[in-house]
Protein backbone atom coordinates (compact mmCIF):
# COMPACT_ATOMS: atom_id res chain seq x y z
CA UNK A 1 0.00 0.00 0.00
CA UNK A 2 1.28 3.44 -0.95
CA UNK A 3 -0.16 6.87 -0.25
CA UNK A 4 0.33 9.65 -2.78
CA UNK A 5 1.99 12.49 -0.87
CA UNK A 6 2.29 14.89 -3.78
CA UNK A 7 2.55 15.09 -7.54
CA UNK A 8 5.55 16.81 -9.09
CA UNK A 9 5.28 17.14 -12.84
CA UNK A 10 4.92 13.61 -14.22
CA UNK A 11 5.93 11.94 -10.94
CA UNK A 12 3.90 10.90 -7.91
CA UNK A 13 5.86 10.99 -4.66
CA UNK A 14 4.40 8.23 -2.48
CA UNK A 15 4.91 7.16 1.11
CA UNK A 16 4.91 3.62 2.42
CA UNK A 17 5.28 3.49 6.17
CA UNK A 18 8.00 6.11 6.37
CA UNK A 19 9.88 5.43 3.15
CA UNK A 20 9.35 7.43 -0.02
CA UNK A 21 9.02 6.14 -3.54
CA UNK A 22 8.64 8.02 -6.79
CA UNK A 23 6.30 6.55 -9.40
CA UNK A 24 5.74 7.78 -12.91
CA UNK A 25 2.18 8.98 -13.47
CA UNK A 26 2.14 6.78 -16.58
CA UNK A 27 2.22 3.75 -14.22
CA UNK A 28 -0.79 4.98 -12.23
CA UNK A 29 -4.52 5.13 -12.94
CA UNK A 30 -5.81 8.25 -14.65
CA UNK A 31 -7.04 10.85 -12.20
CA UNK A 32 -4.75 9.86 -9.33
CA UNK A 33 -4.34 12.70 -6.84
CA UNK A 34 -2.70 13.61 -3.55
CA UNK A 35 -3.95 11.52 -0.64
CA UNK A 36 -5.01 8.55 -2.76
CA UNK A 37 -4.22 5.10 -1.37
CA UNK A 38 -2.63 2.87 -4.01
CA UNK A 39 -2.43 -0.91 -4.00
CA UNK A 40 -0.53 -3.08 -6.44
CA UNK A 41 -2.48 -5.93 -7.98
CA UNK A 42 -2.42 -8.17 -11.06
CA UNK A 43 -3.35 -5.22 -13.26
CA UNK A 44 -0.77 -2.86 -11.75
CA UNK A 45 -1.39 0.08 -9.43
CA UNK A 46 -5.01 0.77 -8.53
CA UNK A 47 -6.65 3.37 -6.29
CA UNK A 48 -8.22 1.80 -3.21
CA UNK A 49 -11.28 4.05 -3.07
CA UNK A 50 -12.55 2.69 0.25
CA UNK A 51 -9.22 3.22 2.02
CA UNK A 52 -8.80 6.65 0.40
CA UNK A 53 -12.26 7.76 1.51
CA UNK A 54 -11.64 6.48 5.05
CA UNK A 55 -8.31 8.37 5.29
CA UNK A 56 -9.85 11.58 3.98
CA UNK A 57 -12.76 11.33 6.44
CA UNK A 58 -10.33 10.78 9.33
CA UNK A 59 -8.27 13.81 8.30
CA UNK A 60 -11.40 15.98 8.12
CA UNK A 61 -12.42 14.84 11.62
CA UNK A 62 -8.95 15.63 12.98
CA UNK A 63 -8.94 19.05 11.35
CA UNK A 64 -12.37 19.89 12.76
CA UNK A 65 -11.32 18.81 16.27
CA UNK A 66 -8.15 20.89 16.03
CA UNK A 67 -10.01 23.93 14.71
CA UNK A 68 -12.68 23.56 17.40
CA UNK A 69 -10.01 23.45 20.14
CA UNK A 70 -8.33 26.56 18.76
CA UNK A 71 -11.64 28.44 18.85
CA UNK A 72 -12.23 27.39 22.46
CA UNK A 73 -8.77 28.52 23.52
CA UNK A 74 -9.06 31.85 21.71
CA UNK A 75 -12.40 32.58 23.42
CA UNK A 76 -10.97 32.20 26.93
CA UNK A 77 -10.49 35.51 28.78
CA UNK A 78 -6.93 36.63 29.27
C-alpha positions as MATLAB code, in Angstrom:
seq = 'XXXXXXXXXXXXXXXXXXXXXXXXXXXXXXXXXXXXXXXXXXXXXXXXXXXXXXXXXXXXXXXXXXXXXXXXXXXXXX';
ca = [
       0.000    0.000    0.000;
       1.277    3.444   -0.948;
      -0.160    6.867   -0.249;
       0.326    9.654   -2.777;
       1.992   12.488   -0.865;
       2.290   14.895   -3.782;
       2.546   15.090   -7.537;
       5.548   16.806   -9.092;
       5.275   17.137  -12.840;
       4.916   13.611  -14.220;
       5.929   11.937  -10.942;
       3.896   10.896   -7.908;
       5.860   10.994   -4.658;
       4.405    8.230   -2.484;
       4.915    7.155    1.112;
       4.907    3.623    2.416;
       5.279    3.488    6.175;
       8.002    6.113    6.369;
       9.881    5.431    3.147;
       9.350    7.432   -0.019;
       9.016    6.140   -3.541;
       8.636    8.023   -6.789;
       6.303    6.550   -9.396;
       5.741    7.775  -12.913;
       2.182    8.983  -13.474;
       2.142    6.778  -16.577;
       2.217    3.746  -14.217;
      -0.788    4.981  -12.225;
      -4.522    5.132  -12.937;
      -5.810    8.252  -14.654;
      -7.036   10.852  -12.196;
      -4.752    9.859   -9.329;
      -4.335   12.702   -6.838;
      -2.702   13.607   -3.548;
      -3.946   11.522   -0.641;
      -5.013    8.545   -2.760;
      -4.218    5.099   -1.368;
      -2.629    2.869   -4.010;
      -2.434   -0.915   -3.997;
      -0.530   -3.082   -6.442;
      -2.481   -5.931   -7.982;
      -2.417   -8.166  -11.057;
      -3.354   -5.221  -13.264;
      -0.766   -2.858  -11.753;
      -1.389    0.084   -9.427;
      -5.008    0.767   -8.526;
      -6.647    3.366   -6.285;
      -8.219    1.796   -3.205;
     -11.280    4.051   -3.072;
     -12.553    2.690    0.249;
      -9.217    3.225    2.020;
      -8.798    6.645    0.398;
     -12.261    7.761    1.514;
     -11.636    6.483    5.050;
      -8.306    8.367    5.293;
      -9.846   11.581    3.980;
     -12.758   11.332    6.438;
     -10.333   10.777    9.327;
      -8.274   13.809    8.298;
     -11.405   15.979    8.116;
     -12.423   14.838   11.618;
      -8.945   15.625   12.979;
      -8.941   19.050   11.347;
     -12.366   19.886   12.763;
     -11.317   18.815   16.267;
      -8.149   20.892   16.032;
     -10.014   23.927   14.713;
     -12.682   23.557   17.404;
     -10.010   23.455   20.136;
      -8.329   26.564   18.757;
     -11.636   28.443   18.846;
     -12.232   27.386   22.463;
      -8.774   28.517   23.520;
      -9.057   31.853   21.709;
     -12.402   32.584   23.423;
     -10.969   32.195   26.929;
     -10.489   35.505   28.777;
      -6.930   36.626   29.269;
];
